[in-house]
């Protein structure tokens, strides 16, 4: 249920109403819109009469029910207002959201060694990336595949952050690792295989770093949004959704089926920012540029693209990785599309450390 306040409603009245809702056993969440303040009510609201609520103050304009099972993630919860996720990086704040420039995230699947991760960080940053992706802990289908270097790789990510000025996004797989990963990462990634690891969702929701939530390989959109609801319900409002391809019946030509239709669908369902990962979505580097361009045209707020200085020797996901040179050429092409739809920043990159 949401309570829409009238324009210029006094803060004292908003506070008074919020306190009254708390006394009713509800959790009020204030959302500042462009012109109005909205109070989202979480709790047992089934028996509440919207007209009765409206009578408690003449500053209340409207009371609406949120019919979706994912209350906080629903676009209705913010009365149609998209949310923003602001992330602090060494180069300054970066904002994910529908009314902001496209955010570029790039880097290797796994952190292999310091020289590789630092070189890649500098190269993708020079091409326009704002975040470095790199796995310290890697969930793999086979127990014999490279699983990542673990905690030691976090130190290498910190070194790359220091050398490049990029923000860091890396995956967390275990609740026991959340705190130590959060000490290094600017964004915590929950991967496709852990999208419904509810203990992990609650844990990352209880800390304050933004969360990058990938869609499970066979997850419906509702299941994905309910996973986001776990994080939001635990107290963390900074969630970015990422489509990375779903498993379908034809895997002969692509690793997954990249579902770009989720972009307009999610824009009608949720206020959360939406990223696209065309690398995992296709599994082949030759298809990444086309899908990245299509994602921008369809309204993506961010792109996550795998880049490795020598894909042929990558310890994981080499076939879907671009070289730094290919990534630089791609960004130049992406900028043309992003500028055409008003989603590109021409601000010069700050000087490297």
Secondary structure, DSSP 8 states (H G I E B T S, - for coil): -EEEE-TT--HHHHHHHHHHHHHTT-EEEEEE-SS-EEEEEES--TT--HHHHHTT-TTEEEEE---SS-TTTBGGGGTT----EEEEETTEEEEESTTS--EEEEE-SB---HHHHHHHHHHHHHHT-SEEE-BSS---SSTTS----THHHHHHHHHHHHHH--EEEEE---GGGHHHHHTT-SEEEE-GGGTT-HHHHHHHHTSSSEEEEE--TT--HHHHHHHHHHHHHTT---EEEEE--B--S--SS-SSB--TTHHHHHHHHB-SEEEE-HHHHHSSHHHHHHHHHHHHHHT-SEEEEEB-TTGGG-SS-GGG-B-HHHHHHHHHHHHHHHHHTT-----------
